[in-house]
Amino acid sequence: MSETPNLPLPAANRTVFFVSDGTGITAEAFGHSVLTQFELRFKQVRLPFIDTLDKAHDATRKINEAFQVDGKLPIVFSTLVKTDLSKVIQQAKAMHMDLIQTFVEPLENELGVKSSHTIGRSHNSANSEEYKNRIEAINYSLAHDDGQSNKNLADADVILVGVSRSGKTPTSLYLAMQYGIKAANYPLIPEDFERNKLPSGLIPHKQKIFGLTIAPERLSEIRNERRPGSKYAALVNCRYEINEAEAMMRREGIRWMSSTTKSIEEIAATILQDIKPEATIF
């Protein structure tokens, strides 16, 4: 029985706009979550810092131009706080997904309090404790990337271990940037397997260790992009390293998960659930 070939996705013929009075991160994150439910391609346009009427009118013009070119209604994900700015954008020929207007009024009714309608409040945190914690966590994760330093491991919230290219670095930085988590990461290398034990600097902090593994075939693909045809990337070597790393983690009682089919967001969510950080109050 022959396999059904993977058909290519159609060309992008619908434009999506992410419109915000701030950075647009919220609109874009929400929009991506929704759009990934559809096997379609979209041309994506970011319109951040729409905080004046002139900018709102200019954004509306761009949205209308996309309608003329595509012949289809653009999709607009908007997080504009100010009602007058939102009304201008609503005049554009588009399908509008206004996140603020959709959720703020029901919350006002439930909480019995009117919202402040303050532009950019969610990202206006350069002097806040949360912001400072995130910057500190990023610096910490960079200083403790790939086993660069054994200093201050007692300050780590989590220490990620795994073979080279199993996803430790991007996960560490994501945890730092998004959640202010101080994440160190250490590679498990053949010398560790020969000694049959963890790197000595990690042993006092074993309760903070979380392991990442990956399918050998996928690891070989990733490593071949970095060092084509090398022993480092050879499938037989990848199988050896993965088998040894997983055996070590089982033997040492280390919690671990496979990153093979998981996004960084999914990996981070699993780690956060495991280390149970304190709830954030804002």
N, C-alpha and C positions, 0 to 999 in steps of 0.2 A: 504494500500500500504506500503510495507516494505521499510525501509530506506536502501540505499546502504552503506555497511560497509566501514569504512576508511581503505584502504589497506596500509600496512606498506611500507615505502620507501625501495628501494633496498639497499643492502649493498654497502658501498663505494668501488668502483672499479676503481676510477680515482683519481690520485694525482694532487693537485694544489700547485704550488710553488709561494711564494711572495718574489721576489728577489729585494734587494735595497742596495744602498751604504750608506743609513742612517738607520733609525729605521724601515722602511718598512710600516709605518702607511698609507701612501698614496696608495701604491700598494694594501695593504690589504683592505682598505676601498673601493677602486674602484672595486677590485675583488669580494668582498662580494656583492656589489650592483648588479653586473652582474650575479653572480652565483645564487642569490636568485630568479632569473627569471626561474630557472629550478628545477623541482621536482625531484632532484637527491641528493645523498649524495657524498661528496668529502672528501678525506683525505687531510688535509691542512698542509703544511710545510712552516715555515718562515725561510728565509735566509737573515737576516739583515747584515749591515756593510760589504758588499762585495766591498771593496775599494782598493784591490790590485789584480794583475793578478793571484797570487797564490790562493787567495780566490775565484776568478772567475772560475778557473780551477777546484777547489774542488767542487764548486756549480754545475758545469757542470757534474761532475762525479756523484753527488747525483741524479741529474735529470735523467741521463742515467740509473742509477740503478733502479729508479722507473719505467722507461719504461720496463726494463727487467722483473721486478717483476709483474707489472700490465698487461703487454702485450698490453698496450694502450698508446698512446702519453700523457704524462703529460701536464698540462696547466700551462704556466709560465706567471705571471703578473710581469713585470719588470719596475723599475724606476731608472735604472742605467744611470747616467749622462755622464760618460766618455765613449767615443765611443769604445776605445780598450777593456774595460771591457764588454761592451754590445756585441761586436763581439764574444768574447769567449763564452758567454752564448748562443748566437744564434747558436752555433755549437751543442748544446745539442739536442737530439731527443725529440722534444716537439712542442706543439702549442704555439707560442710566442705572447704575448700581450705586446708590448713595448710602454709604455705610453709616455716616454720622446721623443723617436724618432718619434712617431706618431704625436705629437703636436708641438714640438719645431720648426721643419723646416718650417711648414706653418706659425707659428708666426714670425719667423725670416723674412720670405718673406713679411709678412704684415706690420711688424713694421720697416723694413729696418735696423734692428740691429741684430748683431750676439749675441747669448746667451753666457754667461760666462762659461758654463759647469763646474760650481763649485759644488763639491760633498757636499751633506748634507746641502745646503744653507737654505732650508725651515725649518730645525730644528736647525740650528746653531744660536740660539737666546737667549742664557743664559743671555746675558747682554743687550738685547734689552728692550725697554719700554714695548712692547707688552707682552713679557715673564714676566716681573716684574708685570704687571697688572694682568696677569692670576694667578700668585702665590698669589698676594694680594687678589684676588677674591676668590680663594680656601680657604685661611685662614678665610676670612670673612664668607663664606658660612658654614664652619665647626663650627665657633663660634656662628652662628645664626641658627643652625640646630634644628628643633623640638622645637622651642620657648625657647631655652636656655638663650637667652639674648635679652633685649629691647634696649641695648646700640647701638648708632650709626645707628639707623634705617633710619635716614635721608640720610645716605650714600648708602642705598640699591638702586639698579636699579629696583628690583622687589621683592615683598614679596608674596610667595606662601602660600595659605591656603587651607585646606581640612581636611577631617577626617583622622584618623590614617591609614596608609598603602595605601593611594591613589596615591602615586608616587611622593611626594614632595621632599624627600631627594635626590633620584637619579637624578631627574630633576635639582635640585639646583646645585648639584656637576657637572653635565654635562654642564650646562650653564657657570659655573665658569671655568672649565678646557678647554672647547673648545672656549669660546668667551670672557672670562674675565668679565663676568657679575656677579656683587655682588648680590647674591640671598639669602635672608633670607626665612625661612619657619616656619609656625606655624600650629599646629594641632587645629582643631575645635573639642571641647570635649563636653560631655553632660552638663557640668556646663555652657558653653557658650549658649547652647540652652535653658537652664532653665532661664538664665538672659535675653535671647532674644536679645542679642547684641554681637558684636565682642569683643575680648579681648581688654581691655582699651588701652594697649600700641600700638595697631594697628590703632586706630581711627584717630590720626593725620596724618597717612600716607596712608589713604584709596585709594588715587589716584594711589598708587604703587601696590595695591593688585591684584593678579590674582589667581583665584580659580581652584582647581582640584576636580573633582568628579569621581565616578566609579560605575559600576553596583553593586547592593547589593550582587548578587550571586557570582560575581568575588571577591568582598571584603571578603565575608565569606570564600571562598577558601583560599585566601592569609592569612587571620588571623588564620584559622585552622592549617595552616602549622606552625605558630608561637605558638599558644596556643590552642591545640586541645580540642574540647568539652567545651570551656569556653563561658560565656555570651558575652564576648568581640567579639567572633567569630560567635556567633549565628546569623542565617539569619534574624530573627526578629529584633535583635538589629542593625544589619547592615542596614536594611531598615529604621529603625527609624533615625539613625545618618545621612544617606544619604539624606533622605527627609528633615530633619531639616537643614542640611548644605546648600542644594540647595535653600531652602526657604529663609534662611538668606542671601545668596549671591544675590538672586533676589531682596530682600527687600533693601539691602544696595547698589544696583547698581554695584556689583562687576562682572567683566568679568570672565567667567569660561568656562571650557571645560571638557569633559569626557576622562579619561585616559584608559578606559576599553580595547579598541582595538587599541590604539595608542602606537607606540614605543616612547622611550625617545627622539629620534631624531625628531620625528613628533611633540611631545609636545613642545620641545624647539623651533622648528621653528615657531610654532604658537605664542608662547610667544614673541619671538624676533620680529615677524611681528607686534605684538600688542604694544610693548613698543617702537618700532622704534629707536633702538640705532643708533648713528652716524655711517656713513660708515667708514670702516677701510682702511687706505692707507698704503701700505707696499712697 
